Structures are given as C-alpha cells and as structure tokens.
Amino acid sequence: MKEYKVGVTAPPLHPFCRCCTAPYFEDMKGISTRFARDVKTGKAYEVPDDMTYTEWKKTQDKAAEISEKPLKNNGESGIINTEEMLRRTDSAHRRIGSNGQQIIDVPTYNKLTKEFRKNGGIIIRGEEAEEHLKKQSAHASYLMSFNTAVISDEATISDVLEEMYHAKQDRLNMFGSVIDREVHLKREIDAQKYMLGLVDKYKIPDEEVEVTKRNLKYYEEELEKFLKERV
C-alpha cells in the first residue's frame, strides 16, 4: 500500500479505465480463475489461475488444429522449406474478424502505435471504442483535437497504420492547423500513398491493399472535382 498512487500504480490508469483493486492473501492460490481468449472463436473463457502459458498454448494449438508434422525440406538434406514454414506460421497466428479481414497481430500493433504513445497519444479500445466506431462504420479513427486514437478489436494493419499516420501528420504540422475540405482530401491522399509504400514491409494482405487503392482513387477524384468547382 505504500506504493499506492492513483494513475500510477492504482486505477484509474487511463481514460474510461474500469480497473479495480482487490485484496490478496497467500492462501488464495488455486481457488480462482482467469480469462483467456479462444484462438479459434475469439471468445473469452475461464482457465485455472495457476495454468502456465505453455499449458494454455497446448490447448490452443490443439483447438486450432496446428499440424505437428515435420516440415518438408526443399530437396537438400537439412534445409527447411522456408515458404512452407512461413505459410504454417502465418496460418497459426492469423485471426479473422467478423468482416472477413485479417485482424492486426499484437507485435505489429505495438510497433505501429509505439511512436504515438511515446508522444503522449491516447488510445481507447473496448466497449466505448466499439460504440464510437460503429456510428462511423469504421474500425479505427483519430481525434485530432484530443490526440486520441479509437481502435476496434477487429482493426486491420491498414486501419491502425492509417490513423497512426494521421497522428504523425498533425504532430509534424504537415498540413497546418486548419482542416478544410481541400486539406482533408490532401491528408487522405497522402495517407493512402504512405500505406501503399509499406505493403511489403508490413505484409499487408491483398484485400486491404485493394481497399487502399480504391480509397486513393476516390480522394484524388474528389480533390480534382473540388478544385474545378472552386475555380
């Protein structure tokens, strides 16, 4: 209790924080459970509180029907077929959202949001985020005035990448502080081109790339139309 400090070691720790404190006694071990997420359904379920990660992972590997067969080599003794290894690794970790698109994995999510969080950015997820994004028919959004990103649990790499870049645009004042129709369209065009330049680096799925290309074409046409009407 001597280290108890609201916002540092005790809740609330962030906006909309729902954390709470609870007592702990040495004889409590083994009498409670923890929540885990099922790799196949994406739903939460309870596991014993003393279950180790290795024990939990074995149950998930079995649920996902991950093959235990040895990898084939490429014809040269002792050399693993890299393409097959990557395919199996990818299928074992891929999570698909309700819209059929691949959900961003945790390591990539942490990497893409690191700079934003380091610069004081706030990220909101959970029920509040889902309600906000549902109204916008989106999986992620950036609130410029509040330096806050709202990200769905089903966000894709492109969703997160785009909003983190919008935050960077503002942080570097790339388009000024006044966002009118022209500036908005230019910001979006810049963001779509930025994402297309990172397709290989982040292995962005083809279906996401196609969406980005369509968005780029739309924004470019809208900007051209806007500029003609203004003349």
Backbone bond lengths (Angstrom), bond angles and torsions (degrees), N, CA, C in turn:
res aa  C-N    CA-C-N  psi(-1)  N-CA   C-N-CA  omega(-1)  CA-C   N-CA-C  phi
1 M - - - 1.458 - - 1.533 111.73 -
2 K 1.307 117.04 -20.68 1.458 119.51 -178.30 1.536 111.43 -67.05
3 E 1.345 117.09 -21.16 1.457 120.94 178.65 1.528 111.99 -98.16
4 Y 1.320 116.97 8.47 1.463 121.70 -178.17 1.529 110.11 -68.85
5 K 1.349 115.06 119.44 1.456 119.64 178.24 1.521 108.92 -150.25
6 V 1.328 115.57 116.24 1.459 121.57 -178.01 1.528 110.39 -57.24
7 G 1.328 115.44 131.09 1.453 120.67 179.63 1.516 114.17 89.01
8 V 1.335 116.34 -12.76 1.467 120.97 -179.25 1.526 110.52 -118.63
9 T 1.321 116.29 -57.63 1.469 120.47 178.72 1.519 112.33 -117.44
10 A 1.321 116.43 -1.62 1.467 120.47 -178.55 1.528 109.89 -140.66
11 P 1.335 117.24 151.19 1.467 120.38 -179.85 1.526 111.61 -70.60
12 P 1.375 115.20 158.36 1.475 127.38 -0.66 1.527 111.54 -75.96
13 L 1.349 115.52 138.77 1.461 121.17 -176.51 1.527 112.67 -102.54
14 H 1.345 117.23 -15.24 1.457 121.12 -178.93 1.526 107.91 -161.34
15 P 1.335 118.66 167.91 1.468 120.75 178.67 1.522 111.50 -54.12
16 F 1.338 116.83 137.68 1.461 123.98 179.23 1.533 112.64 64.08
17 C 1.327 116.98 21.24 1.468 121.33 -178.87 1.524 110.74 -61.88
18 R 1.349 116.68 132.96 1.459 122.05 179.43 1.529 111.41 -115.46
19 C 1.330 115.34 11.88 1.463 119.14 179.93 1.529 110.12 -65.08
20 C 1.303 116.28 155.25 1.459 120.70 177.45 1.528 108.54 -144.39
21 T 1.289 116.69 165.07 1.465 120.82 179.72 1.529 109.41 -101.34
22 A 1.333 115.70 155.77 1.461 120.95 179.75 1.526 108.88 -150.41
23 P 1.318 118.19 148.65 1.472 120.87 -179.88 1.526 111.46 -71.90
24 Y 1.311 116.54 154.84 1.457 121.76 177.80 1.524 109.66 -133.85
25 F 1.349 116.17 134.29 1.457 121.70 178.09 1.525 108.14 -128.33
26 E 1.313 117.08 148.38 1.455 122.13 -176.08 1.535 112.77 -57.73
27 D 1.343 117.05 -32.68 1.467 119.71 -176.30 1.535 112.84 -86.00
28 M 1.341 117.36 11.18 1.463 120.48 -179.78 1.524 112.62 -83.40
29 K 1.334 118.28 -14.54 1.453 121.97 -175.77 1.531 111.46 -57.62
30 G 1.329 115.68 129.57 1.454 120.86 175.71 1.510 115.75 89.06
31 I 1.347 117.37 -0.68 1.467 118.36 -177.26 1.534 112.26 -106.36
32 S 1.318 116.29 1.32 1.462 117.95 -178.10 1.527 110.52 -129.03
33 T 1.327 116.29 -179.34 1.459 122.10 -179.67 1.519 109.90 -130.77
34 R 1.335 115.16 167.54 1.457 121.60 176.11 1.519 108.67 -127.23
35 F 1.315 116.00 161.17 1.453 120.21 177.17 1.518 110.11 -92.22
36 A 1.333 116.18 142.48 1.461 122.88 175.62 1.524 106.76 -135.37
37 R 1.321 116.37 164.26 1.469 119.91 179.67 1.522 109.84 -110.93
38 D 1.319 115.78 129.28 1.458 121.20 -179.59 1.525 110.27 -72.57
39 V 1.331 116.71 126.25 1.467 121.56 -175.43 1.526 112.26 -65.76
40 K 1.318 117.23 -25.86 1.463 120.37 -176.01 1.524 112.74 -90.15
41 T 1.355 117.19 -41.24 1.462 120.54 -177.17 1.519 112.85 -99.04
42 G 1.340 116.58 -21.97 1.454 120.25 -177.95 1.518 113.05 80.81
43 K 1.348 116.74 0.05 1.464 121.08 -178.69 1.526 111.45 -89.75
44 A 1.340 115.41 154.80 1.462 121.06 -179.83 1.528 110.47 -83.43
45 Y 1.312 116.12 147.56 1.455 120.88 176.06 1.530 107.99 -150.35
46 E 1.324 116.98 166.01 1.457 121.03 -175.78 1.528 112.29 -94.23
47 V 1.337 114.57 142.59 1.465 121.45 175.20 1.531 107.50 -132.31
48 P 1.336 118.69 157.54 1.474 120.60 177.88 1.524 110.47 -58.22
49 D 1.318 117.58 142.70 1.460 120.17 -176.60 1.521 113.23 -67.65
50 D 1.341 117.12 -16.62 1.461 119.21 179.69 1.536 112.48 -100.01
51 M 1.337 117.09 8.87 1.465 119.91 177.93 1.528 108.95 -70.35
52 T 1.322 117.24 132.37 1.455 121.45 179.64 1.516 110.15 -83.04
53 Y 1.341 115.55 164.74 1.465 119.85 179.23 1.523 110.39 -60.90
54 T 1.338 116.99 -42.24 1.467 121.63 -179.27 1.521 111.17 -59.84
55 E 1.340 116.54 -42.90 1.464 120.76 179.17 1.522 110.73 -64.73
56 W 1.341 115.42 -43.03 1.469 119.67 179.91 1.520 110.48 -64.74
57 K 1.343 116.94 -43.07 1.463 121.03 -177.22 1.524 111.31 -61.64
58 K 1.328 117.21 -36.58 1.459 120.01 179.45 1.523 110.78 -60.82
59 T 1.329 116.48 -40.02 1.468 119.65 179.66 1.526 110.47 -67.28
60 Q 1.338 116.45 -34.81 1.456 120.37 -179.50 1.525 111.51 -74.50
61 D 1.319 116.63 -37.48 1.456 120.21 177.17 1.525 110.24 -60.80
62 K 1.323 115.00 -40.32 1.453 119.96 179.85 1.519 110.43 -68.36
63 A 1.339 115.94 -41.25 1.466 120.41 -179.16 1.519 111.13 -64.77
64 A 1.326 115.79 -36.56 1.463 120.08 -178.73 1.510 112.05 -83.57
65 E 1.348 115.62 -2.10 1.459 121.66 178.93 1.518 111.41 55.47
66 I 1.333 115.87 45.79 1.461 120.92 178.12 1.514 108.92 -72.43
67 S 1.299 117.18 128.97 1.456 121.55 -177.26 1.511 112.56 -65.22
68 E 1.340 115.58 136.38 1.458 120.81 176.61 1.517 110.95 -100.14
69 K 1.342 117.35 4.27 1.448 120.74 -179.22 1.519 109.97 -69.27
70 P 1.335 117.06 144.76 1.461 119.72 179.45 1.514 111.14 -64.73
71 L 1.329 116.44 147.75 1.450 120.85 178.95 1.529 109.83 -69.51
72 K 1.312 115.11 142.69 1.460 118.99 178.37 1.525 109.08 -77.85
73 N 1.325 116.26 148.56 1.457 117.90 174.96 1.516 109.23 -92.84
74 N 1.319 116.19 173.98 1.456 120.02 -175.02 1.519 112.85 -95.33
75 G 1.326 115.37 22.65 1.449 118.39 178.13 1.513 112.92 103.26
76 E 1.348 115.88 -15.66 1.451 119.99 178.41 1.521 107.76 -106.69
77 S 1.289 117.78 125.54 1.448 123.28 -175.42 1.523 112.28 -52.27
78 G 1.357 115.64 128.12 1.457 120.52 174.59 1.512 114.96 83.63
79 I 1.344 118.37 -0.62 1.459 120.68 -178.75 1.515 109.68 -107.09
80 I 1.341 115.92 122.15 1.464 121.24 -177.71 1.524 110.78 -78.90
81 N 1.312 115.88 141.44 1.449 121.78 175.77 1.528 108.01 -72.58
82 T 1.328 116.30 102.87 1.469 122.09 -174.66 1.516 112.27 -60.06
83 E 1.328 117.64 -40.43 1.468 121.29 -178.24 1.512 111.09 -60.78
84 E 1.346 116.81 -42.37 1.459 120.02 -179.59 1.524 110.24 -68.84
85 M 1.342 117.15 -39.16 1.454 120.94 -179.76 1.519 110.91 -62.38
86 L 1.337 117.41 -43.66 1.455 121.41 179.55 1.519 111.27 -66.36
87 R 1.346 115.57 -37.70 1.471 119.32 179.28 1.515 110.79 -62.45
88 R 1.345 116.31 -44.08 1.463 119.95 -179.02 1.526 111.38 -68.23
89 T 1.322 115.77 -40.83 1.458 119.81 179.62 1.516 110.21 -63.15
90 D 1.332 115.93 -42.96 1.452 120.79 -178.72 1.515 111.26 -63.97
91 S 1.335 117.71 -44.43 1.460 120.93 -178.20 1.523 111.51 -68.62
92 A 1.340 116.60 -28.16 1.461 120.11 -178.39 1.516 111.88 -73.93
93 H 1.348 117.04 -27.94 1.454 120.29 -175.44 1.532 113.90 -107.46
94 R 1.323 117.91 -8.81 1.450 120.00 -177.55 1.527 111.13 -70.81
95 R 1.334 115.56 134.19 1.465 120.62 173.84 1.525 107.28 -119.98
96 I 1.306 116.14 132.20 1.454 121.12 -178.03 1.521 110.23 -106.60
97 G 1.331 116.09 132.19 1.456 121.20 -179.43 1.517 111.88 -80.44
98 S 1.320 116.51 176.24 1.459 121.34 -178.26 1.528 112.37 -65.55
99 N 1.347 116.44 -19.83 1.463 120.23 178.78 1.523 111.83 -90.80
100 G 1.341 116.22 4.56 1.453 120.33 177.27 1.513 114.85 86.48
101 Q 1.332 117.75 0.24 1.461 120.61 -179.19 1.529 110.93 -97.18
102 Q 1.324 115.00 154.50 1.458 120.91 -177.55 1.525 111.40 -73.40
103 I 1.326 116.98 126.35 1.457 122.42 179.64 1.526 109.41 -78.06
104 I 1.309 116.98 140.30 1.459 121.69 -179.42 1.530 110.13 -60.91
105 D 1.326 117.19 137.77 1.461 120.56 179.50 1.526 109.80 -81.12
106 V 1.315 116.53 158.57 1.467 121.98 -174.90 1.526 113.49 -59.27
107 P 1.343 120.00 -47.81 1.469 119.16 -179.62 1.534 112.79 -58.20
108 T 1.346 116.22 -42.49 1.465 119.61 -179.96 1.522 110.47 -68.36
109 Y 1.326 116.55 -39.48 1.474 121.01 178.12 1.528 109.80 -59.76
110 N 1.314 116.87 -47.30 1.467 120.82 -179.45 1.521 111.43 -62.88
111 K 1.331 116.07 -38.07 1.462 120.57 -179.31 1.523 111.23 -67.67
112 L 1.333 116.42 -43.08 1.459 120.57 -177.48 1.528 112.87 -71.95
113 T 1.312 117.52 -29.73 1.469 120.25 -177.84 1.523 113.45 -95.76
114 K 1.324 118.00 -5.03 1.467 121.91 -175.35 1.527 112.90 -57.63
115 E 1.323 117.06 -50.22 1.465 121.18 -177.87 1.521 110.89 -63.79
116 F 1.327 115.93 -40.53 1.467 120.98 179.79 1.522 110.49 -61.23
117 R 1.334 116.42 -48.14 1.460 120.63 -179.55 1.528 111.33 -66.54
118 K 1.322 116.19 -36.26 1.467 121.42 -179.98 1.528 110.92 -63.91
119 N 1.327 115.77 -30.71 1.465 120.66 -179.88 1.523 112.93 -93.54
120 G 1.319 116.70 20.79 1.461 121.06 174.79 1.507 115.89 87.64
121 G 1.325 117.41 7.60 1.454 119.83 179.64 1.518 112.34 -69.14
122 I 1.310 115.67 147.11 1.468 121.99 -179.71 1.528 108.91 -109.49
123 I 1.319 115.97 134.50 1.466 120.81 178.65 1.519 109.30 -117.21
124 I 1.308 116.03 127.37 1.464 121.82 179.11 1.533 109.11 -110.29
125 R 1.325 116.05 128.38 1.455 122.02 177.65 1.526 108.24 -135.10
126 G 1.305 117.53 174.60 1.460 120.17 179.24 1.508 112.50 97.60
127 E 1.337 116.35 -159.40 1.463 121.71 -174.50 1.525 113.01 -60.53
128 E 1.356 116.09 -44.42 1.465 119.02 -179.88 1.518 111.14 -60.60
129 A 1.325 115.25 -40.46 1.463 120.18 179.98 1.534 110.56 -65.46
130 E 1.320 116.45 -44.09 1.463 120.42 -178.41 1.531 111.09 -63.01
131 E 1.334 117.03 -39.75 1.467 120.83 179.57 1.524 110.77 -65.50
132 H 1.339 115.68 -43.88 1.463 120.69 179.81 1.528 111.08 -63.09
133 L 1.320 116.70 -45.94 1.458 121.32 -176.64 1.524 112.96 -71.98
134 K 1.331 116.71 -29.76 1.461 120.69 178.63 1.521 109.96 -61.44
135 K 1.333 116.99 -38.24 1.463 121.75 179.67 1.519 111.13 -66.58
136 Q 1.331 115.95 -26.95 1.460 120.58 -178.78 1.526 112.65 -97.65
137 S 1.327 116.07 -2.40 1.472 121.45 -176.28 1.524 110.22 53.55
138 A 1.339 115.09 46.09 1.468 120.80 -178.57 1.520 109.88 -135.30
139 H 1.343 116.02 167.83 1.455 120.93 177.21 1.531 111.34 -110.38
140 A 1.332 115.59 -3.15 1.464 119.83 177.08 1.524 108.76 -165.50
141 S 1.323 116.13 150.34 1.460 120.16 176.21 1.523 109.13 -154.39
142 Y 1.321 115.64 156.00 1.466 121.24 179.73 1.516 108.74 -119.10
143 L 1.332 116.47 125.28 1.449 122.18 179.76 1.522 108.25 -97.87
144 M 1.319 115.43 98.28 1.456 122.31 -172.85 1.526 113.95 -55.08
145 S 1.315 117.23 -47.60 1.472 121.31 -175.70 1.523 113.15 -64.70
146 F 1.337 116.71 -22.85 1.459 120.48 -176.32 1.536 113.23 -111.41
147 N 1.343 116.80 2.60 1.467 121.28 -177.48 1.526 109.69 49.13
148 T 1.328 114.44 46.12 1.458 121.26 -174.90 1.529 111.22 -128.50
149 A 1.300 115.91 137.26 1.464 121.48 177.06 1.523 108.47 -112.69
150 V 1.316 116.48 136.22 1.458 122.52 177.44 1.520 106.43 -110.74
151 I 1.329 117.28 119.56 1.455 120.87 -173.26 1.524 111.97 -127.89
152 S 1.307 115.69 128.87 1.465 122.06 179.70 1.520 110.90 -76.11
153 D 1.322 115.65 156.72 1.470 121.00 176.37 1.526 110.60 -69.18
154 E 1.347 116.64 -14.65 1.458 120.50 179.94 1.529 111.99 -107.32
155 A 1.318 116.54 17.70 1.460 120.58 -179.70 1.531 111.30 -63.96
156 T 1.322 116.25 145.05 1.459 122.20 178.22 1.525 109.78 -94.75
157 I 1.327 116.39 175.62 1.465 120.28 176.26 1.523 109.62 -59.19
158 S 1.331 116.94 -43.88 1.463 121.32 -178.78 1.521 111.89 -63.31
159 D 1.339 116.61 -39.08 1.465 120.85 179.33 1.527 110.39 -58.62
160 V 1.318 115.86 -51.09 1.464 121.15 -176.93 1.524 110.63 -69.74
161 L 1.319 116.67 -43.15 1.463 121.55 -179.03 1.525 111.37 -58.92
162 E 1.326 116.17 -42.79 1.466 120.14 -178.41 1.522 112.09 -65.45
163 E 1.327 116.74 -46.88 1.470 118.76 -177.52 1.524 112.15 -69.34
164 M 1.328 116.66 -33.95 1.464 119.29 176.83 1.530 110.79 -67.64
165 Y 1.329 116.27 -31.86 1.465 119.19 177.87 1.524 110.53 -73.94
166 H 1.328 117.33 -37.11 1.465 119.91 175.81 1.534 109.69 -59.87
167 A 1.320 116.13 -39.34 1.467 120.36 178.39 1.528 109.87 -63.74
168 K 1.323 115.96 -38.80 1.463 120.35 179.35 1.529 110.46 -68.00
169 Q 1.339 116.37 -38.46 1.466 120.23 177.42 1.527 110.08 -56.42
170 D 1.321 116.02 -43.68 1.463 120.64 -178.99 1.521 111.81 -72.76
171 R 1.333 115.52 -40.51 1.467 119.49 -178.37 1.534 110.99 -62.11
172 L 1.334 116.25 -35.93 1.466 121.02 -179.82 1.530 112.00 -94.19
173 N 1.330 115.77 3.80 1.463 122.17 179.27 1.534 111.12 52.12
174 M 1.312 115.44 45.17 1.462 121.41 -175.68 1.528 113.29 -68.42
175 F 1.338 117.79 -25.62 1.458 120.75 -178.11 1.533 112.24 -127.05
176 G 1.318 116.88 17.17 1.455 119.90 179.86 1.520 112.11 80.37
177 S 1.313 115.99 -179.34 1.465 121.10 -176.04 1.522 113.67 -97.49
178 V 1.324 117.26 -12.00 1.467 120.94 179.69 1.528 108.84 -99.23
179 I 1.331 116.31 116.98 1.470 121.04 -177.57 1.529 109.89 -104.71
180 D 1.341 116.40 93.37 1.458 119.99 174.26 1.531 108.89 -97.32
181 R 1.307 117.04 -173.64 1.470 120.92 -176.15 1.531 111.58 -59.26
182 E 1.313 116.77 -45.02 1.467 120.64 -178.63 1.525 111.29 -63.59
183 V 1.323 115.92 -46.67 1.465 120.18 -179.54 1.528 110.61 -63.97
184 H 1.334 116.61 -40.50 1.463 121.12 179.22 1.532 110.51 -57.92
185 L 1.328 116.34 -46.78 1.454 120.57 -178.82 1.527 111.45 -65.97
186 K 1.318 116.83 -39.14 1.466 120.55 179.05 1.528 111.16 -67.23
187 R 1.326 115.83 -36.96 1.474 120.24 176.55 1.530 110.31 -62.08
188 E 1.322 115.53 -44.34 1.464 120.08 -178.40 1.532 111.28 -67.30
189 I 1.322 117.05 -41.10 1.464 120.82 178.62 1.524 110.21 -62.02
190 D 1.320 115.44 -43.97 1.465 120.81 178.73 1.527 110.78 -61.35
191 A 1.331 116.65 -40.96 1.467 121.52 -178.69 1.531 111.51 -67.13
192 Q 1.339 116.48 -42.46 1.474 119.85 -179.61 1.533 110.54 -64.46
193 K 1.321 116.84 -41.55 1.467 120.69 178.92 1.532 110.40 -65.56
194 Y 1.317 115.03 -38.12 1.471 119.91 178.38 1.525 110.49 -60.86
195 M 1.321 116.58 -44.94 1.464 120.64 -179.40 1.522 111.95 -65.80
196 L 1.321 116.87 -39.99 1.458 120.11 179.68 1.525 111.22 -64.47
197 G 1.320 116.31 -25.45 1.451 120.42 178.49 1.517 113.40 -78.34
198 L 1.338 116.35 -8.54 1.460 120.91 -177.90 1.526 113.32 -115.40
199 V 1.315 115.96 14.06 1.472 121.24 -177.82 1.524 111.74 -56.22
200 D 1.313 116.40 -49.49 1.467 120.29 -177.86 1.524 112.06 -71.34
201 K 1.310 116.71 -39.77 1.470 120.72 -177.57 1.514 111.95 -60.13
202 Y 1.330 117.06 -42.85 1.460 120.82 -177.51 1.531 113.08 -104.87
203 K 1.328 116.62 6.66 1.462 121.84 177.77 1.532 110.83 51.67
204 I 1.318 114.64 49.92 1.464 120.70 -178.91 1.529 109.40 -67.41
205 P 1.338 117.98 128.06 1.469 121.92 -178.39 1.534 112.67 -56.45
206 D 1.319 115.61 149.27 1.470 121.71 -177.52 1.527 112.94 -56.01
207 E 1.350 116.28 -39.29 1.463 118.21 -177.29 1.530 111.78 -65.87
208 E 1.339 115.88 -32.55 1.467 119.87 176.99 1.523 110.72 -71.65
209 V 1.314 115.91 -38.04 1.462 120.84 179.00 1.523 110.19 -62.09
210 E 1.331 116.36 -41.22 1.465 120.43 179.80 1.520 111.22 -63.98
211 V 1.337 116.02 -39.01 1.471 120.27 178.09 1.529 109.56 -63.59
212 T 1.328 117.07 -43.15 1.462 121.83 -179.87 1.528 110.52 -62.88
213 K 1.324 116.84 -40.72 1.469 120.73 179.17 1.526 110.82 -64.45
214 R 1.343 115.96 -40.72 1.471 119.50 178.62 1.523 110.38 -65.61
215 N 1.319 115.89 -40.94 1.469 119.98 178.86 1.527 110.86 -63.07
216 L 1.321 116.66 -42.23 1.465 121.33 179.71 1.527 110.15 -61.00
217 K 1.316 116.22 -45.56 1.464 120.30 179.49 1.521 110.72 -61.86
218 Y 1.328 116.27 -41.73 1.467 120.63 -179.68 1.532 110.85 -62.54
219 Y 1.336 116.63 -49.06 1.472 120.20 -178.21 1.527 111.67 -64.84
220 E 1.316 116.89 -37.43 1.470 119.51 178.96 1.523 110.40 -66.19
221 E 1.326 117.00 -40.74 1.469 120.36 178.73 1.523 110.80 -67.19
222 E 1.326 116.40 -39.49 1.464 120.68 179.02 1.525 111.13 -65.53
223 L 1.327 117.18 -38.95 1.462 120.89 179.07 1.528 110.22 -66.70
224 E 1.320 116.30 -43.00 1.461 120.52 178.84 1.526 110.50 -61.48
225 K 1.321 116.27 -43.30 1.459 121.34 179.05 1.534 110.74 -63.73
226 F 1.332 115.55 -42.68 1.472 120.67 -179.15 1.526 110.86 -62.58
227 L 1.321 116.63 -45.06 1.463 120.58 -177.99 1.523 111.23 -66.31
228 K 1.331 117.95 -35.36 1.464 121.06 178.75 1.535 110.62 -68.15
229 E 1.318 115.63 -40.14 1.463 120.41 -178.42 1.531 111.01 -69.10
230 R 1.318 115.64 -27.63 1.469 119.67 -176.99 1.527 111.91 -77.71
231 V 1.331 116.74 -24.24 1.458 120.61 -178.91 1.537 111.66 -69.05
